[in-house]
Protein backbone atom coordinates (compact mmCIF):
# COMPACT_ATOMS: atom_id res chain seq x y z
CA UNK A 1 0.00 0.00 0.00
CA UNK A 2 1.13 3.54 -0.67
CA UNK A 3 2.73 5.34 2.24
CA UNK A 4 0.18 8.09 1.54
CA UNK A 5 -2.63 6.03 3.07
CA UNK A 6 -3.60 7.07 6.56
CA UNK A 7 -4.00 3.69 8.27
CA UNK A 8 -5.73 5.14 11.32
CA UNK A 9 -8.37 6.60 9.01
CA UNK A 10 -8.82 3.31 7.13
CA UNK A 11 -9.55 1.52 10.41
CA UNK A 12 -12.48 3.79 11.18
CA UNK A 13 -15.53 1.71 10.37
CA UNK A 14 -18.47 4.02 9.95
CA UNK A 15 -22.05 2.84 9.81
CA UNK A 16 -22.57 0.62 6.79
CA UNK A 17 -24.32 2.13 3.79
CA UNK A 18 -27.95 1.04 3.40
CA UNK A 19 -27.63 -1.34 0.48
CA UNK A 20 -31.40 -1.74 0.16
CA UNK A 21 -31.74 1.99 -0.55
CA UNK A 22 -28.85 1.81 -3.02
CA UNK A 23 -30.43 -1.18 -4.74
CA UNK A 24 -33.75 0.62 -5.11
CA UNK A 25 -31.97 3.66 -6.55
CA UNK A 26 -30.09 1.44 -8.99
CA UNK A 27 -33.33 -0.22 -10.15
CA UNK A 28 -34.79 3.23 -10.76
CA UNK A 29 -31.76 4.49 -12.69
CA UNK A 30 -31.67 1.31 -14.75
CA UNK A 31 -34.97 2.31 -16.32
CA UNK A 32 -34.64 6.11 -16.33
CA UNK A 33 -31.01 7.16 -16.84
CA UNK A 34 -30.45 8.54 -20.32
CA UNK A 35 -34.07 8.11 -21.38
CA UNK A 36 -35.10 11.06 -23.52
CA UNK A 37 -38.11 13.14 -22.62
CA UNK A 38 -40.59 14.46 -25.16
CA UNK A 39 -38.81 17.83 -25.38
CA UNK A 40 -35.48 16.25 -26.22
CA UNK A 41 -37.07 13.87 -28.71
CA UNK A 42 -38.71 16.82 -30.48
CA UNK A 43 -35.37 18.66 -30.68
CA UNK A 44 -33.75 15.61 -32.23
CA UNK A 45 -36.51 15.33 -34.82
CA UNK A 46 -35.99 18.98 -35.78
CA UNK A 47 -32.23 18.51 -36.06
CA UNK A 48 -32.58 15.37 -38.14
CA UNK A 49 -35.40 16.19 -40.54
CA UNK A 50 -35.42 19.99 -40.74
CA UNK A 51 -31.81 21.00 -40.08
CA UNK A 52 -30.47 17.78 -41.67
CA UNK A 53 -28.05 17.27 -38.81
CA UNK A 54 -26.78 13.92 -37.65
CA UNK A 55 -28.21 12.87 -34.29
CA UNK A 56 -27.28 10.10 -31.90
CA UNK A 57 -29.81 7.25 -31.56
CA UNK A 58 -31.46 6.59 -28.24
CA UNK A 59 -29.51 3.61 -26.97
CA UNK A 60 -31.65 1.58 -24.56
CA UNK A 61 -28.71 -0.48 -23.27
CA UNK A 62 -25.84 2.00 -23.31
CA UNK A 63 -22.93 1.42 -20.98
CA UNK A 64 -24.05 3.34 -17.84
CA UNK A 65 -27.21 1.28 -17.50
CA UNK A 66 -25.33 -1.82 -18.60
CA UNK A 67 -22.99 -1.29 -15.67
CA UNK A 68 -25.92 -0.95 -13.29
CA UNK A 69 -27.49 -4.15 -14.65
CA UNK A 70 -24.25 -6.08 -14.15
CA UNK A 71 -23.88 -4.87 -10.56
CA UNK A 72 -27.51 -5.52 -9.66
CA UNK A 73 -27.16 -9.07 -10.96
CA UNK A 74 -23.86 -9.67 -9.17
CA UNK A 75 -25.15 -8.28 -5.88
CA UNK A 76 -28.37 -10.29 -6.14
CA UNK A 77 -26.42 -13.51 -6.53
CA UNK A 78 -23.62 -12.80 -4.07
CA UNK A 79 -23.29 -15.61 -1.55
CA UNK A 80 -24.02 -14.54 2.00
CA UNK A 81 -25.52 -11.21 1.04
CA UNK A 82 -28.33 -9.87 3.17
CA UNK A 83 -31.59 -10.93 1.49
CA UNK A 84 -33.40 -7.72 2.38
CA UNK A 85 -30.56 -5.59 1.02
CA UNK A 86 -30.48 -7.58 -2.23
CA UNK A 87 -34.22 -7.13 -2.79
CA UNK A 88 -34.16 -10.02 -5.25
CA UNK A 89 -37.74 -9.73 -6.48
CA UNK A 90 -37.49 -6.04 -7.34
CA UNK A 91 -34.08 -6.51 -8.97
CA UNK A 92 -35.21 -9.42 -11.14
CA UNK A 93 -38.29 -7.47 -12.19
CA UNK A 94 -36.24 -4.38 -13.04
CA UNK A 95 -33.73 -6.40 -15.06
CA UNK A 96 -36.50 -8.18 -16.95
CA UNK A 97 -38.19 -4.86 -17.72
CA UNK A 98 -34.89 -3.36 -18.87
CA UNK A 99 -34.13 -6.10 -21.39
CA UNK A 100 -37.75 -6.47 -22.49
CA UNK A 101 -37.88 -2.74 -23.28
CA UNK A 102 -34.80 -3.11 -25.47
CA UNK A 103 -36.25 -6.19 -27.18
CA UNK A 104 -39.52 -4.39 -27.94
CA UNK A 105 -37.54 -1.63 -29.67
CA UNK A 106 -36.08 -4.24 -31.99
CA UNK A 107 -32.96 -4.87 -29.85
CA UNK A 108 -30.67 -2.53 -31.82
CA UNK A 109 -26.94 -2.70 -31.09
CA UNK A 110 -25.32 0.61 -31.93
CA UNK A 111 -21.89 0.58 -30.33
CA UNK A 112 -19.36 -1.88 -28.87
CA UNK A 113 -19.99 -0.52 -25.38
CA UNK A 114 -23.50 -1.99 -25.57
CA UNK A 115 -21.80 -5.30 -24.79
CA UNK A 116 -21.66 -4.28 -21.11
CA UNK A 117 -25.39 -4.92 -20.97
CA UNK A 118 -24.83 -8.34 -22.47
CA UNK A 119 -22.88 -9.54 -19.44
CA UNK A 120 -25.99 -9.86 -17.29
CA UNK A 121 -28.00 -11.57 -20.02
CA UNK A 122 -25.18 -14.05 -20.50
CA UNK A 123 -24.86 -14.80 -16.78
CA UNK A 124 -28.61 -15.18 -16.33
CA UNK A 125 -28.87 -17.50 -19.32
CA UNK A 126 -26.01 -19.61 -17.99
CA UNK A 127 -27.85 -19.99 -14.68
CA UNK A 128 -31.03 -20.93 -16.55
CA UNK A 129 -29.20 -23.63 -18.52
CA UNK A 130 -27.84 -25.06 -15.27
CA UNK A 131 -31.35 -25.16 -13.82
CA UNK A 132 -30.41 -22.67 -11.13
CA UNK A 133 -33.00 -20.62 -9.29
CA UNK A 134 -30.72 -17.60 -9.74
CA UNK A 135 -32.35 -16.91 -13.12
CA UNK A 136 -35.84 -16.88 -11.60
CA UNK A 137 -37.78 -13.76 -12.52
CA UNK A 138 -35.70 -13.14 -15.64
CA UNK A 139 -35.27 -16.16 -17.88
CA UNK A 140 -37.67 -19.09 -18.15
CA UNK A 141 -38.78 -21.68 -20.66
CA UNK A 142 -41.05 -19.16 -22.39
CA UNK A 143 -38.47 -16.46 -23.06
CA UNK A 144 -35.19 -18.40 -23.08
CA UNK A 145 -34.90 -18.61 -26.87
CA UNK A 146 -35.53 -14.89 -27.17
CA UNK A 147 -32.80 -14.03 -24.68
CA UNK A 148 -30.34 -16.43 -26.29
CA UNK A 149 -31.00 -14.69 -29.59
CA UNK A 150 -30.18 -11.31 -28.03
CA UNK A 151 -26.96 -12.70 -26.59
CA UNK A 152 -25.93 -14.09 -29.97
CA UNK A 153 -26.76 -10.76 -31.61
CA UNK A 154 -24.34 -8.92 -29.33
CA UNK A 155 -21.55 -11.40 -30.03
CA UNK A 156 -22.18 -11.21 -33.78
CA UNK A 157 -22.03 -7.41 -33.67
CA UNK A 158 -18.60 -7.51 -32.02
CA UNK A 159 -17.22 -10.11 -34.40
CA UNK A 160 -18.38 -8.13 -37.44
CA UNK A 161 -17.27 -4.75 -36.09
CA UNK A 162 -14.45 -3.15 -38.08
CA UNK A 163 -11.22 -3.67 -36.13
CA UNK A 164 -7.88 -2.06 -36.90
CA UNK A 165 -5.00 -3.96 -38.47
CA UNK A 166 -3.86 -5.25 -35.07
CA UNK A 167 -7.34 -6.47 -34.18
CA UNK A 168 -8.31 -3.70 -31.72
CA UNK A 169 -11.85 -2.33 -31.76
CA UNK A 170 -12.09 1.46 -32.19
CA UNK A 171 -14.48 3.18 -29.82
CA UNK A 172 -16.48 4.31 -32.86
CA UNK A 173 -16.29 2.63 -36.24
CA UNK A 174 -13.79 4.17 -38.62
CA UNK A 175 -12.31 6.58 -36.09
CA UNK A 176 -8.94 4.87 -35.70
CA UNK A 177 -8.96 5.83 -32.02
CA UNK A 178 -8.43 3.03 -29.55
CA UNK A 179 -9.73 3.80 -26.06
CA UNK A 180 -8.72 1.85 -22.98
CA UNK A 181 -12.36 2.03 -21.85
CA UNK A 182 -13.19 -0.58 -24.46
CA UNK A 183 -11.26 -3.23 -22.56
CA UNK A 184 -13.73 -3.06 -19.69
CA UNK A 185 -16.72 -2.62 -21.96
CA UNK A 186 -16.32 -5.50 -24.40
CA UNK A 187 -13.83 -8.03 -23.03
CA UNK A 188 -15.81 -9.59 -20.14
CA UNK A 189 -18.78 -10.37 -22.36
CA UNK A 190 -16.68 -11.64 -25.27
CA UNK A 191 -14.49 -13.85 -23.13
CA UNK A 192 -17.38 -15.44 -21.24
CA UNK A 193 -19.41 -15.92 -24.41
CA UNK A 194 -16.45 -17.66 -26.00
CA UNK A 195 -15.81 -19.80 -22.93
CA UNK A 196 -19.42 -20.89 -22.54
CA UNK A 197 -20.07 -21.64 -26.21
CA UNK A 198 -16.59 -22.80 -27.29
CA UNK A 199 -16.14 -19.80 -29.54
CA UNK A 200 -12.39 -19.27 -29.75
CA UNK A 201 -12.82 -16.27 -32.03
CA UNK A 202 -14.58 -14.37 -29.23
CA UNK A 203 -12.00 -15.42 -26.65
CA UNK A 204 -9.09 -14.32 -28.84
CA UNK A 205 -10.81 -11.04 -29.72
CA UNK A 206 -11.21 -10.28 -26.01
CA UNK A 207 -7.62 -11.16 -25.17
CA UNK A 208 -6.31 -9.19 -28.14
CA UNK A 209 -7.89 -5.98 -26.87
CA UNK A 210 -5.83 -6.32 -23.69
CA UNK A 211 -2.54 -7.47 -25.18
CA UNK A 212 -2.66 -4.81 -27.88
CA UNK A 213 -3.25 -2.04 -25.37
CA UNK A 214 -0.44 -3.31 -23.17
CA UNK A 215 1.79 -3.10 -26.25
CA UNK A 216 0.66 0.23 -27.71
CA UNK A 217 -1.11 2.25 -25.00
CA UNK A 218 0.95 2.16 -21.80
CA UNK A 219 3.31 4.64 -20.17
CA UNK A 220 6.59 2.82 -19.55
CA UNK A 221 7.73 4.92 -16.58
CA UNK A 222 4.56 4.72 -14.48
CA UNK A 223 3.14 1.41 -15.69
CA UNK A 224 -0.22 3.16 -16.14
CA UNK A 225 -2.29 3.46 -19.32
CA UNK A 226 -2.79 6.49 -21.48
CA UNK A 227 -6.43 7.08 -22.29
CA UNK A 228 -5.80 5.71 -25.75
CA UNK A 229 -3.87 5.92 -28.97
CA UNK A 230 -4.30 6.48 -32.69
CA UNK A 231 -4.03 3.39 -34.84
CA UNK A 232 -2.39 5.01 -37.87
CA UNK A 233 0.19 7.24 -36.17
CA UNK A 234 0.74 5.24 -32.99
CA UNK A 235 0.57 8.49 -31.01
CA UNK A 236 -0.79 8.09 -27.49
CA UNK A 237 -3.55 10.47 -26.44
CA UNK A 238 -5.25 11.70 -23.30
CA UNK A 239 -3.65 11.75 -19.91
CA UNK A 240 -1.67 9.05 -18.15
CA UNK A 241 -3.53 7.39 -15.31
CA UNK A 242 -7.04 8.77 -15.78
CA UNK A 243 -8.67 7.04 -12.84
CA UNK A 244 -11.80 5.70 -14.51
CA UNK A 245 -9.81 4.51 -17.54
CA UNK A 246 -7.61 2.50 -15.19
CA UNK A 247 -10.78 1.08 -13.65
CA UNK A 248 -12.09 0.06 -17.07
CA UNK A 249 -8.82 -1.67 -17.91
CA UNK A 250 -8.72 -3.60 -14.65
CA UNK A 251 -12.39 -4.54 -15.09
CA UNK A 252 -11.68 -6.02 -18.50
CA UNK A 253 -8.66 -7.93 -17.26
CA UNK A 254 -10.47 -9.55 -14.35
CA UNK A 255 -13.34 -10.40 -16.70
CA UNK A 256 -10.98 -12.48 -18.84
CA UNK A 257 -9.49 -14.62 -16.10
CA UNK A 258 -12.36 -16.99 -15.39
CA UNK A 259 -10.35 -19.99 -16.58
CA UNK A 260 -6.75 -21.11 -16.86
CA UNK A 261 -6.22 -19.84 -20.39
CA UNK A 262 -7.08 -16.25 -19.53
CA UNK A 263 -5.13 -16.35 -16.31
CA UNK A 264 -2.03 -17.63 -18.08
CA UNK A 265 -2.11 -14.77 -20.57
CA UNK A 266 -3.22 -11.88 -18.37
CA UNK A 267 -2.40 -12.63 -14.73
CA UNK A 268 1.09 -11.13 -14.54
CA UNK A 269 0.10 -7.96 -16.39
CA UNK A 270 -2.96 -7.57 -14.15
CA UNK A 271 -0.85 -7.88 -11.00
CA UNK A 272 1.71 -5.41 -12.36
CA UNK A 273 -0.98 -2.87 -13.24
CA UNK A 274 -2.66 -3.28 -9.87
CA UNK A 275 0.67 -2.69 -8.11
CA UNK A 276 1.25 0.45 -10.19
CA UNK A 277 -2.23 1.71 -9.32
CA UNK A 278 -2.22 1.20 -5.55
CA UNK A 279 0.93 3.29 -5.19
CA UNK A 280 -1.32 6.28 -5.76
CA UNK A 281 -3.99 5.55 -3.14
CA UNK A 282 -4.57 8.73 -1.14
CA UNK A 283 -4.40 9.14 2.61
CA UNK A 284 -8.19 9.06 2.85
CA UNK A 285 -8.32 5.71 1.03
CA UNK A 286 -9.73 7.08 -2.23
CA UNK A 287 -8.19 7.42 -5.66
CA UNK A 288 -8.02 10.73 -7.49
CA UNK A 289 -9.68 11.46 -10.83
CA UNK A 290 -6.15 11.27 -12.25
CA UNK A 291 -4.25 8.83 -10.09
CA UNK A 292 -1.05 10.86 -9.81
CA UNK A 293 -2.99 14.05 -8.98
CA UNK A 294 -3.32 13.05 -5.32
CA UNK A 295 -4.04 16.66 -4.29
CA UNK A 296 -6.84 16.93 -6.84
CA UNK A 297 -10.45 15.78 -6.47
CA UNK A 298 -11.14 12.22 -5.39
CA UNK A 299 -13.32 10.24 -7.77
CA UNK A 300 -15.69 7.57 -6.48
CA UNK A 301 -16.01 5.99 -9.93
CA UNK A 302 -12.26 5.45 -10.15
CA UNK A 303 -12.13 4.30 -6.52
CA UNK A 304 -15.09 1.97 -6.98
CA UNK A 305 -13.91 0.30 -10.16
CA UNK A 306 -10.38 -0.14 -8.83
CA UNK A 307 -11.68 -1.61 -5.57
CA UNK A 308 -14.01 -4.02 -7.38
CA UNK A 309 -11.07 -5.25 -9.43
CA UNK A 310 -8.97 -5.78 -6.31
CA UNK A 311 -11.88 -7.62 -4.67
CA UNK A 312 -12.17 -9.93 -7.67
CA UNK A 313 -8.42 -10.46 -7.80
CA UNK A 314 -8.47 -11.51 -4.15
CA UNK A 315 -11.53 -13.74 -4.63
CA UNK A 316 -9.81 -15.51 -7.54
CA UNK A 317 -6.62 -15.97 -5.56
CA UNK A 318 -4.63 -13.94 -8.07
CA UNK A 319 -3.81 -11.13 -5.65
CA UNK A 320 -2.22 -12.46 -2.50
CA UNK A 321 -1.03 -10.72 0.63
CA UNK A 322 -2.54 -8.52 3.32
CA UNK A 323 -1.51 -5.35 1.51
CA UNK A 324 -4.26 -5.71 -1.09
CA UNK A 325 -6.86 -6.32 1.59
CA UNK A 326 -5.84 -3.12 3.36
CA UNK A 327 -6.06 -1.17 0.12
CA UNK A 328 -9.56 -2.56 -0.48
CA UNK A 329 -10.75 -1.81 3.04
CA UNK A 330 -9.49 1.76 2.93
CA UNK A 331 -11.06 2.28 -0.49
CA UNK A 332 -14.42 0.97 0.66
CA UNK A 333 -14.33 3.25 3.68
CA UNK A 334 -13.70 6.23 1.41
CA UNK A 335 -16.57 5.35 -0.93
CA UNK A 336 -18.94 4.84 2.00
CA UNK A 337 -18.44 8.44 3.06
CA UNK A 338 -19.82 9.61 -0.28
CA UNK A 339 -23.09 7.63 -0.09
CA UNK A 340 -26.22 9.68 0.53
CA UNK A 341 -29.83 8.62 -0.03
CA UNK A 342 -28.79 5.61 -2.08
CA UNK A 343 -26.55 7.56 -4.45
CA UNK A 344 -22.76 7.73 -4.58
CA UNK A 345 -21.51 11.30 -4.88
CA UNK A 346 -18.05 12.78 -5.57
CA UNK A 347 -18.01 11.12 -8.98
CA UNK A 348 -16.52 12.83 -12.03
CA UNK A 349 -18.83 13.55 -14.94
CA UNK A 350 -18.91 11.79 -18.27
CA UNK A 351 -15.75 12.08 -20.36
CA UNK A 352 -16.16 13.72 -23.78
CA UNK A 353 -13.05 12.25 -25.40
CA UNK A 354 -9.27 12.37 -25.20
CA UNK A 355 -8.20 15.04 -22.69
CA UNK A 356 -11.80 16.17 -22.18
CA UNK A 357 -12.51 15.43 -18.54
CA UNK A 358 -15.15 17.82 -17.15
CA UNK A 359 -14.23 18.82 -13.62
CA UNK A 360 -17.70 18.65 -12.17
CA UNK A 361 -18.65 16.03 -9.63
CA UNK A 362 -21.94 14.50 -8.63
CA UNK A 363 -23.77 11.17 -8.42
CA UNK A 364 -23.78 8.99 -11.52
CA UNK A 365 -24.46 5.36 -12.47
CA UNK A 366 -20.73 4.72 -12.91
CA UNK A 367 -20.11 5.38 -9.22
CA UNK A 368 -23.26 3.65 -7.94
CA UNK A 369 -22.70 0.44 -9.94
CA UNK A 370 -19.31 -0.58 -8.48
CA UNK A 371 -20.34 0.49 -4.98
CA UNK A 372 -23.25 -1.97 -5.09
CA UNK A 373 -20.91 -4.97 -5.07
CA UNK A 374 -18.47 -3.67 -2.45
CA UNK A 375 -18.60 -4.10 1.31
CA UNK A 376 -19.40 -0.51 2.13
C-alpha positions in Angstrom: 0.0 0.0 0.0 1.1 3.5 -0.7 2.7 5.3 2.2 0.2 8.1 1.5 -2.6 6.0 3.1 -3.6 7.1 6.6 -4.0 3.7 8.3 -5.7 5.1 11.3 -8.4 6.6 9.0 -8.8 3.3 7.1 -9.5 1.5 10.4 -12.5 3.8 11.2 -15.5 1.7 10.4 -18.5 4.0 10.0 -22.0 2.8 9.8 -22.6 0.6 6.8 -24.3 2.1 3.8 -27.9 1.0 3.4 -27.6 -1.3 0.5 -31.4 -1.7 0.2 -31.7 2.0 -0.5 -28.8 1.8 -3.0 -30.4 -1.2 -4.7 -33.7 0.6 -5.1 -32.0 3.7 -6.5 -30.1 1.4 -9.0 -33.3 -0.2 -10.1 -34.8 3.2 -10.8 -31.8 4.5 -12.7 -31.7 1.3 -14.8 -35.0 2.3 -16.3 -34.6 6.1 -16.3 -31.0 7.2 -16.8 -30.4 8.5 -20.3 -34.1 8.1 -21.4 -35.1 11.1 -23.5 -38.1 13.1 -22.6 -40.6 14.5 -25.2 -38.8 17.8 -25.4 -35.5 16.2 -26.2 -37.1 13.9 -28.7 -38.7 16.8 -30.5 -35.4 18.7 -30.7 -33.8 15.6 -32.2 -36.5 15.3 -34.8 -36.0 19.0 -35.8 -32.2 18.5 -36.1 -32.6 15.4 -38.1 -35.4 16.2 -40.5 -35.4 20.0 -40.7 -31.8 21.0 -40.1 -30.5 17.8 -41.7 -28.1 17.3 -38.8 -26.8 13.9 -37.6 -28.2 12.9 -34.3 -27.3 10.1 -31.9 -29.8 7.2 -31.6 -31.5 6.6 -28.2 -29.5 3.6 -27.0 -31.6 1.6 -24.6 -28.7 -0.5 -23.3 -25.8 2.0 -23.3 -22.9 1.4 -21.0 -24.1 3.3 -17.8 -27.2 1.3 -17.5 -25.3 -1.8 -18.6 -23.0 -1.3 -15.7 -25.9 -1.0 -13.3 -27.5 -4.1 -14.6 -24.3 -6.1 -14.1 -23.9 -4.9 -10.6 -27.5 -5.5 -9.7 -27.2 -9.1 -11.0 -23.9 -9.7 -9.2 -25.2 -8.3 -5.9 -28.4 -10.3 -6.1 -26.4 -13.5 -6.5 -23.6 -12.8 -4.1 -23.3 -15.6 -1.5 -24.0 -14.5 2.0 -25.5 -11.2 1.0 -28.3 -9.9 3.2 -31.6 -10.9 1.5 -33.4 -7.7 2.4 -30.6 -5.6 1.0 -30.5 -7.6 -2.2 -34.2 -7.1 -2.8 -34.2 -10.0 -5.2 -37.7 -9.7 -6.5 -37.5 -6.0 -7.3 -34.1 -6.5 -9.0 -35.2 -9.4 -11.1 -38.3 -7.5 -12.2 -36.2 -4.4 -13.0 -33.7 -6.4 -15.1 -36.5 -8.2 -17.0 -38.2 -4.9 -17.7 -34.9 -3.4 -18.9 -34.1 -6.1 -21.4 -37.7 -6.5 -22.5 -37.9 -2.7 -23.3 -34.8 -3.1 -25.5 -36.2 -6.2 -27.2 -39.5 -4.4 -27.9 -37.5 -1.6 -29.7 -36.1 -4.2 -32.0 -33.0 -4.9 -29.9 -30.7 -2.5 -31.8 -26.9 -2.7 -31.1 -25.3 0.6 -31.9 -21.9 0.6 -30.3 -19.4 -1.9 -28.9 -20.0 -0.5 -25.4 -23.5 -2.0 -25.6 -21.8 -5.3 -24.8 -21.7 -4.3 -21.1 -25.4 -4.9 -21.0 -24.8 -8.3 -22.5 -22.9 -9.5 -19.4 -26.0 -9.9 -17.3 -28.0 -11.6 -20.0 -25.2 -14.1 -20.5 -24.9 -14.8 -16.8 -28.6 -15.2 -16.3 -28.9 -17.5 -19.3 -26.0 -19.6 -18.0 -27.8 -20.0 -14.7 -31.0 -20.9 -16.6 -29.2 -23.6 -18.5 -27.8 -25.1 -15.3 -31.3 -25.2 -13.8 -30.4 -22.7 -11.1 -33.0 -20.6 -9.3 -30.7 -17.6 -9.7 -32.3 -16.9 -13.1 -35.8 -16.9 -11.6 -37.8 -13.8 -12.5 -35.7 -13.1 -15.6 -35.3 -16.2 -17.9 -37.7 -19.1 -18.1 -38.8 -21.7 -20.7 -41.0 -19.2 -22.4 -38.5 -16.5 -23.1 -35.2 -18.4 -23.1 -34.9 -18.6 -26.9 -35.5 -14.9 -27.2 -32.8 -14.0 -24.7 -30.3 -16.4 -26.3 -31.0 -14.7 -29.6 -30.2 -11.3 -28.0 -27.0 -12.7 -26.6 -25.9 -14.1 -30.0 -26.8 -10.8 -31.6 -24.3 -8.9 -29.3 -21.6 -11.4 -30.0 -22.2 -11.2 -33.8 -22.0 -7.4 -33.7 -18.6 -7.5 -32.0 -17.2 -10.1 -34.4 -18.4 -8.1 -37.4 -17.3 -4.7 -36.1 -14.5 -3.1 -38.1 -11.2 -3.7 -36.1 -7.9 -2.1 -36.9 -5.0 -4.0 -38.5 -3.9 -5.2 -35.1 -7.3 -6.5 -34.2 -8.3 -3.7 -31.7 -11.8 -2.3 -31.8 -12.1 1.5 -32.2 -14.5 3.2 -29.8 -16.5 4.3 -32.9 -16.3 2.6 -36.2 -13.8 4.2 -38.6 -12.3 6.6 -36.1 -8.9 4.9 -35.7 -9.0 5.8 -32.0 -8.4 3.0 -29.5 -9.7 3.8 -26.1 -8.7 1.9 -23.0 -12.4 2.0 -21.8 -13.2 -0.6 -24.5 -11.3 -3.2 -22.6 -13.7 -3.1 -19.7 -16.7 -2.6 -22.0 -16.3 -5.5 -24.4 -13.8 -8.0 -23.0 -15.8 -9.6 -20.1 -18.8 -10.4 -22.4 -16.7 -11.6 -25.3 -14.5 -13.8 -23.1 -17.4 -15.4 -21.2 -19.4 -15.9 -24.4 -16.5 -17.7 -26.0 -15.8 -19.8 -22.9 -19.4 -20.9 -22.5 -20.1 -21.6 -26.2 -16.6 -22.8 -27.3 -16.1 -19.8 -29.5 -12.4 -19.3 -29.8 -12.8 -16.3 -32.0 -14.6 -14.4 -29.2 -12.0 -15.4 -26.7 -9.1 -14.3 -28.8 -10.8 -11.0 -29.7 -11.2 -10.3 -26.0 -7.6 -11.2 -25.2 -6.3 -9.2 -28.1 -7.9 -6.0 -26.9 -5.8 -6.3 -23.7 -2.5 -7.5 -25.2 -2.7 -4.8 -27.9 -3.2 -2.0 -25.4 -0.4 -3.3 -23.2 1.8 -3.1 -26.2 0.7 0.2 -27.7 -1.1 2.2 -25.0 0.9 2.2 -21.8 3.3 4.6 -20.2 6.6 2.8 -19.5 7.7 4.9 -16.6 4.6 4.7 -14.5 3.1 1.4 -15.7 -0.2 3.2 -16.1 -2.3 3.5 -19.3 -2.8 6.5 -21.5 -6.4 7.1 -22.3 -5.8 5.7 -25.7 -3.9 5.9 -29.0 -4.3 6.5 -32.7 -4.0 3.4 -34.8 -2.4 5.0 -37.9 0.2 7.2 -36.2 0.7 5.2 -33.0 0.6 8.5 -31.0 -0.8 8.1 -27.5 -3.6 10.5 -26.4 -5.2 11.7 -23.3 -3.6 11.7 -19.9 -1.7 9.1 -18.2 -3.5 7.4 -15.3 -7.0 8.8 -15.8 -8.7 7.0 -12.8 -11.8 5.7 -14.5 -9.8 4.5 -17.5 -7.6 2.5 -15.2 -10.8 1.1 -13.7 -12.1 0.1 -17.1 -8.8 -1.7 -17.9 -8.7 -3.6 -14.6 -12.4 -4.5 -15.1 -11.7 -6.0 -18.5 -8.7 -7.9 -17.3 -10.5 -9.6 -14.4 -13.3 -10.4 -16.7 -11.0 -12.5 -18.8 -9.5 -14.6 -16.1 -12.4 -17.0 -15.4 -10.3 -20.0 -16.6 -6.8 -21.1 -16.9 -6.2 -19.8 -20.4 -7.1 -16.3 -19.5 -5.1 -16.3 -16.3 -2.0 -17.6 -18.1 -2.1 -14.8 -20.6 -3.2 -11.9 -18.4 -2.4 -12.6 -14.7 1.1 -11.1 -14.5 0.1 -8.0 -16.4 -3.0 -7.6 -14.2 -0.9 -7.9 -11.0 1.7 -5.4 -12.4 -1.0 -2.9 -13.2 -2.7 -3.3 -9.9 0.7 -2.7 -8.1 1.2 0.4 -10.2 -2.2 1.7 -9.3 -2.2 1.2 -5.6 0.9 3.3 -5.2 -1.3 6.3 -5.8 -4.0 5.6 -3.1 -4.6 8.7 -1.1 -4.4 9.1 2.6 -8.2 9.1 2.9 -8.3 5.7 1.0 -9.7 7.1 -2.2 -8.2 7.4 -5.7 -8.0 10.7 -7.5 -9.7 11.5 -10.8 -6.2 11.3 -12.2 -4.2 8.8 -10.1 -1.1 10.9 -9.8 -3.0 14.0 -9.0 -3.3 13.1 -5.3 -4.0 16.7 -4.3 -6.8 16.9 -6.8 -10.4 15.8 -6.5 -11.1 12.2 -5.4 -13.3 10.2 -7.8 -15.7 7.6 -6.5 -16.0 6.0 -9.9 -12.3 5.5 -10.1 -12.1 4.3 -6.5 -15.1 2.0 -7.0 -13.9 0.3 -10.2 -10.4 -0.1 -8.8 -11.7 -1.6 -5.6 -14.0 -4.0 -7.4 -11.1 -5.3 -9.4 -9.0 -5.8 -6.3 -11.9 -7.6 -4.7 -12.2 -9.9 -7.7 -8.4 -10.5 -7.8 -8.5 -11.5 -4.2 -11.5 -13.7 -4.6 -9.8 -15.5 -7.5 -6.6 -16.0 -5.6 -4.6 -13.9 -8.1 -3.8 -11.1 -5.6 -2.2 -12.5 -2.5 -1.0 -10.7 0.6 -2.5 -8.5 3.3 -1.5 -5.4 1.5 -4.3 -5.7 -1.1 -6.9 -6.3 1.6 -5.8 -3.1 3.4 -6.1 -1.2 0.1 -9.6 -2.6 -0.5 -10.7 -1.8 3.0 -9.5 1.8 2.9 -11.1 2.3 -0.5 -14.4 1.0 0.7 -14.3 3.3 3.7 -13.7 6.2 1.4 -16.6 5.3 -0.9 -18.9 4.8 2.0 -18.4 8.4 3.1 -19.8 9.6 -0.3 -23.1 7.6 -0.1 -26.2 9.7 0.5 -29.8 8.6 0.0 -28.8 5.6 -2.1 -26.6 7.6 -4.5 -22.8 7.7 -4.6 -21.5 11.3 -4.9 -18.1 12.8 -5.6 -18.0 11.1 -9.0 -16.5 12.8 -12.0 -18.8 13.6 -14.9 -18.9 11.8 -18.3 -15.8 12.1 -20.4 -16.2 13.7 -23.8 -13.0 12.2 -25.4 -9.3 12.4 -25.2 -8.2 15.0 -22.7 -11.8 16.2 -22.2 -12.5 15.4 -18.5 -15.1 17.8 -17.2 -14.2 18.8 -13.6 -17.7 18.6 -12.2 -18.6 16.0 -9.6 -21.9 14.5 -8.6 -23.8 11.2 -8.4 -23.8 9.0 -11.5 -24.5 5.4 -12.5 -20.7 4.7 -12.9 -20.1 5.4 -9.2 -23.3 3.7 -7.9 -22.7 0.4 -9.9 -19.3 -0.6 -8.5 -20.3 0.5 -5.0 -23.3 -2.0 -5.1 -20.9 -5.0 -5.1 -18.5 -3.7 -2.5 -18.6 -4.1 1.3 -19.4 -0.5 2.1 
